[in-house]
Amino acid sequence: MAHVADIGIPRDRRTTARRTHFWLAGALVVISITSLAIGASGTSLWGALQKLIIGEPLTQMERIVLWDIRLPRIILGICVGASLAVSGTVLQGLFRNPLADPGLVGVSAGAGLGAIVAIVLGGLLPAGVMAVFGMWLVPLAAFFGGWGSTMLLYRVSTRRGRTSVATMLLAGIALGALAGAVSGILVYLANDAQLRDLTFWGLGSLAGATWAKTLVAGPLIAASVGVAMCLGRGLNGLAFGEATAAHMGIPVQRVKNIAILTVAAATGTAVAVSGGIGFIGIVVPHLLRLATGPDHRPLLINVALLGASLLLIADVISRVIISPAELPIGIITAVLGAPVFLWILLRRRGLVDL
C-alpha cells in the first residue's frame, strides 16, 4: 500500500521538488553575499576580503559595518523570512485554505497589539523596570502578545480535547478585529514621537538587528521551523480531510496542536524582532506549489529557502532605493507581493472558490 504522504504525488514532481532544494540554497547563498556587499556606506566586502587574504587588518569602520551591522541583519532576515513562509505553509495545510497566513490565527494581531502597548504605555512603567528591559521591552511585549492571542484562540476553539479548525478560523478573524480596535485606541492616545515608532514598526524593518537579538530570536525560530519540517506527512494526510487522515493513521489532533504552537512561536518571534511584514507567508507557498507540487515534505524546505531569499532581496531594496535613508521592508514586500498574489488568483480562480 502506498505511503499516505506519497498518494497522488507524481514521482517526477517529487524529483523536481528535491532538485529545487539545491537551486534555492544556492540562490540564498548568492543573495546573502550580495546583501553583505551592498549598503549605504562606502564599505566594500571585496576590499575587506582582499585585506584578509594579504594579512592586512581591517579598519574599525569595516569591522563595524560588515560584522556588527550587515551580518546580523542578514542572519536575522533569513530567520524571519523562513519563519513567515513556513508558518504560512503550515496554516494553509492545516486549514486547507489557500488564503491562510500567520495573520489569520491572530498571532500577528496579538503581537502587534503587544508592541503598541509597550510603545505607547511603556513610559508609565517604573524606571527600574525600564532599566532592566530597555530595548527588549517592545520585542518581548510583541512575543508574549502573539503567544497570548494564540493560546486564547486555542482555548476558544478546543473542546473535549479536539480543536475545531472552522471555529479557530472564525475566532481568529474576531480576535484580529478586537486587537485592531484596541490598537486604534492606543494609536489615538500616542504622541508624535510614539506615532513615528508605531508607523515604522508596523511596516516592518530589520534596521534594529543586532547580535543580541539574533542570538535570542535565531534559536527560537530555528527550533520552530525545524519542528514544522516534521509536519509534512501529517499535512499531506489532512489534505484528504480529518476523518480520512485519521483512518490513514495520522494523529490528527496531535498534528493540529503542534502546528498551532509552532506557528505561534515562529511568527510571534519574527514579528517581535522585525515588526509587521506581509505577503511572504501567503505568496511563497503558492509560487512553489505551482512549480513543484503540493507535497509538504519538500515544500516546507523550499518555502523556508525562498522566503529567506525574498526577504533579503526586499531588505537590500529597502536599504538602497532611497539611500542613505531606508524604507520599511513591509512596503517593499507589499509592492512586490500584491501583484504576484493577484496574478496567482487570476490564474487559479477556478480552483480557489471560497
C-alpha positions in Angstrom: 0.0 0.0 0.0 1.4 3.4 -0.9 2.6 5.6 1.9 0.0 8.2 2.8 2.3 11.1 2.1 3.0 9.8 -1.4 -0.6 9.4 -2.5 -1.4 11.4 -5.6 2.2 12.9 -5.8 3.8 12.1 -9.1 7.4 10.8 -8.9 8.7 13.5 -11.4 7.2 16.2 -9.2 8.9 14.8 -6.1 12.2 14.8 -8.0 11.7 18.4 -9.2 10.9 19.5 -5.7 14.1 17.9 -4.3 16.2 19.4 -7.1 14.7 22.8 -6.2 16.3 22.5 -2.8 19.8 22.9 -4.3 18.8 25.7 -6.6 17.2 27.7 -3.8 20.0 27.0 -1.4 22.5 28.3 -4.0 20.4 31.4 -4.6 20.2 32.1 -0.9 24.0 32.0 -0.6 24.4 34.3 -3.6 21.8 36.8 -2.2 23.3 36.7 1.2 26.8 37.6 -0.2 25.2 40.3 -2.3 23.4 41.7 0.8 26.7 41.7 2.7 28.4 43.6 -0.1 25.7 46.3 -0.6 24.9 49.1 1.7 24.6 52.9 2.1 28.2 53.2 3.5 31.2 53.0 1.2 32.5 49.9 2.9 33.4 47.2 0.4 33.2 43.5 1.1 35.6 42.7 -1.7 38.1 45.2 -0.4 37.8 43.7 3.1 38.4 40.2 1.7 41.5 41.3 -0.1 42.9 42.8 3.1 42.2 39.5 4.9 43.9 37.5 2.2 47.1 39.6 2.3 47.0 39.7 6.1 46.2 43.4 6.4 44.0 44.3 9.3 40.5 45.7 8.7 39.7 49.2 9.7 37.3 49.8 12.6 34.6 51.1 10.2 34.9 47.9 8.1 34.6 45.7 11.1 31.6 47.6 12.5 29.7 47.7 9.1 30.4 44.2 8.0 30.4 42.3 11.2 28.2 44.2 13.6 25.6 45.7 11.2 25.2 43.8 8.0 26.0 40.2 9.1 23.5 40.0 12.0 20.9 41.7 9.8 21.4 39.1 7.1 21.1 36.2 9.6 18.0 37.7 11.2 16.5 38.3 7.8 17.0 34.7 6.8 15.3 33.6 10.1 12.4 35.9 9.7 11.7 35.2 6.1 11.9 31.4 6.6 9.6 31.5 9.7 6.9 33.6 7.9 7.0 31.4 4.8 6.9 28.1 6.8 4.1 29.5 9.0 2.0 30.4 6.0 2.6 26.9 4.5 1.6 25.1 7.7 -1.5 27.2 8.2 -2.6 26.7 4.6 -2.2 23.0 5.0 -3.9 22.9 8.4 -6.9 25.0 7.3 -6.9 23.6 3.8 -7.4 27.2 2.8 -5.1 28.8 0.2 -5.6 32.2 1.7 -4.4 31.4 5.2 -1.4 33.2 6.5 0.1 33.9 10.0 -2.3 36.9 10.5 -5.3 34.6 10.2 -5.0 32.9 13.6 -4.4 36.2 15.4 -0.7 35.8 16.0 0.3 38.9 14.1 -2.6 40.9 15.5 -1.7 39.9 19.1 2.0 40.6 18.6 1.2 43.9 17.0 -1.0 44.9 20.0 1.7 43.9 22.4 4.2 46.1 20.7 1.8 49.0 20.5 1.1 48.7 24.3 4.8 48.7 25.0 5.5 51.7 22.8 2.5 53.8 24.0 2.3 52.8 27.7 5.9 51.8 28.3 6.7 55.2 29.6 4.3 54.6 32.5 6.4 51.8 33.9 8.7 52.3 36.8 12.2 53.5 35.9 13.7 50.3 37.4 11.6 48.1 35.0 12.6 50.2 32.0 16.3 49.9 33.1 16.0 46.1 33.2 14.3 45.6 29.9 15.5 48.6 27.9 15.4 47.9 24.1 13.9 44.5 24.8 10.6 45.9 26.0 8.9 46.1 22.6 10.1 42.7 21.3 9.2 40.9 24.5 5.7 42.6 24.5 5.2 41.6 20.9 6.3 38.0 21.5 4.0 37.5 24.5 1.2 39.3 22.7 1.4 36.7 19.9 1.6 33.8 22.3 -1.2 35.1 24.4 -3.6 35.6 21.5 -2.8 32.1 20.1 -3.4 30.5 23.5 -6.7 32.3 23.9 -7.7 31.3 20.4 -6.7 27.7 21.1 -8.8 27.6 24.2 -11.8 29.0 22.4 -11.6 26.5 19.6 -10.8 23.4 21.6 -13.5 21.3 23.3 -13.1 18.0 24.9 -9.5 17.7 23.6 -10.4 18.3 20.0 -9.7 21.6 18.1 -12.2 22.8 15.5 -10.4 24.4 12.6 -13.6 26.2 11.5 -14.0 27.7 14.9 -10.4 28.7 15.0 -10.7 30.4 11.7 -13.7 32.5 12.7 -12.4 33.2 16.2 -9.1 34.4 14.6 -10.9 36.9 12.5 -12.8 38.2 15.5 -9.7 38.3 17.7 -7.8 40.2 14.9 -10.6 42.8 14.7 -10.6 43.2 18.5 -6.8 43.6 18.6 -7.1 46.1 15.8 -9.7 48.1 17.7 -7.6 48.3 20.9 -4.6 49.2 18.8 -6.5 52.0 17.2 -7.4 53.4 20.7 -3.8 53.3 21.7 -2.6 54.9 18.5 -5.1 57.7 19.1 -3.5 58.3 22.6 0.1 58.2 21.3 2.2 61.4 20.9 4.1 62.4 17.7 7.3 60.5 18.6 5.4 57.3 19.5 3.4 57.6 16.3 6.6 57.6 14.3 7.8 54.5 16.1 4.4 52.8 15.6 4.4 53.5 11.9 7.9 52.3 11.3 7.5 49.2 13.5 4.1 48.3 11.9 5.6 48.4 8.4 8.5 46.1 9.4 12.2 46.6 9.4 15.5 44.8 10.1 17.3 48.1 10.9 17.4 47.2 14.6 19.2 43.9 14.0 22.0 43.2 16.5 23.9 40.1 17.5 22.0 40.1 20.8 18.6 40.0 19.0 19.9 37.4 16.5 21.2 35.1 19.2 17.9 35.2 21.1 15.5 35.0 18.2 17.6 32.8 15.9 17.4 29.6 18.0 13.7 30.1 18.8 12.9 30.5 15.1 15.2 27.6 14.0 13.6 25.3 16.6 10.1 26.2 15.4 11.0 25.8 11.8 12.7 22.5 12.5 9.5 21.2 14.2 7.4 22.4 11.3 9.6 20.4 8.9 8.4 17.2 10.7 4.7 18.0 9.9 4.9 17.3 6.2 3.4 13.8 6.3 0.6 14.9 8.7 -0.3 17.9 6.5 -0.4 15.7 3.4 -2.9 13.5 5.2 -5.0 16.4 6.3 -5.4 17.4 2.6 -7.8 14.4 2.3 -9.9 15.6 5.3 -9.5 14.9 9.0 -11.6 11.7 9.0 -9.7 10.2 6.1 -6.4 11.3 7.7 -7.3 9.6 11.0 -8.1 6.3 9.1 -4.7 6.6 7.4 -3.0 6.6 10.8 -2.3 10.3 11.1 -2.6 11.6 14.7 -4.8 14.4 13.6 -5.2 16.2 17.0 -1.5 16.0 17.7 -0.7 17.4 14.3 -3.1 20.3 14.8 -1.7 21.0 18.3 1.9 21.0 17.1 1.1 23.1 14.0 -0.7 25.8 16.1 2.0 26.1 18.7 4.8 26.1 16.1 3.2 28.9 14.1 2.7 30.9 17.3 6.3 30.5 18.3 7.8 31.2 14.8 5.5 34.1 13.9 5.5 35.6 17.3 9.3 35.7 17.4 9.6 37.0 13.9 7.1 39.8 14.5 8.8 40.7 17.8 12.2 41.4 16.1 11.1 42.7 12.7 7.6 44.2 13.0 4.8 43.5 10.6 5.9 42.1 7.3 3.2 40.9 4.9 2.8 38.7 1.9 5.8 36.4 2.5 3.6 33.8 4.2 0.9 33.8 1.6 2.8 34.3 -1.7 5.8 32.0 -1.3 3.8 28.7 -0.7 1.7 29.5 -3.8 4.6 30.1 -6.0 6.3 26.8 -5.0 3.1 24.7 -5.2 2.7 25.9 -8.8 6.3 24.9 -9.5 6.9 21.7 -7.5 3.5 20.4 -6.4 1.7 20.1 -3.1 3.8 17.5 -1.2 4.5 19.3 2.1 7.7 17.3 2.9 9.9 19.0 0.2 7.6 22.1 0.1 8.4 23.1 3.7 12.1 23.1 3.0 11.7 25.0 -0.3 9.4 27.7 1.2 11.9 28.3 4.0 14.7 28.9 1.5 12.6 31.0 -0.9 11.1 33.0 2.0 14.5 33.8 3.3 15.8 34.8 -0.1 12.8 37.1 -0.9 13.1 38.9 2.4 16.8 39.5 1.9 16.1 40.9 -1.6 13.4 43.2 -0.1 15.8 44.3 2.6 18.5 45.1 0.0 16.0 47.2 -2.0 14.8 49.0 1.2 18.4 49.9 2.0 19.5 51.2 -1.4 16.3 52.6 -3.1 16.4 55.9 -1.1 20.0 55.6 0.3 21.2 56.8 2.8 17.6 56.7 4.2 15.7 53.4 4.5 12.2 52.3 3.5 10.4 49.8 5.8 10.5 46.3 4.4 6.7 45.9 4.6 6.3 48.5 1.9 8.7 46.5 -0.4 7.1 43.2 0.2 3.6 44.6 -0.4 4.6 46.3 -3.6 6.3 43.1 -4.9 3.9 40.6 -3.3 0.5 42.1 -4.1 0.8 41.9 -7.9 2.2 38.4 -7.7 -0.7 37.3 -5.5 -3.3 38.9 -7.8 -1.7 37.1 -10.7 -1.9 33.8 -8.8 -5.6 34.4 -8.0 -6.4 35.2 -11.7 -4.5 32.2 -12.9 -6.2 29.8 -10.4 -9.6 31.5 -9.7 -11.4 28.4 -10.9 -9.6 26.4 -8.3 -9.8 28.9 -5.4 -13.6 29.0 -4.8 -14.0 30.2 -1.3 
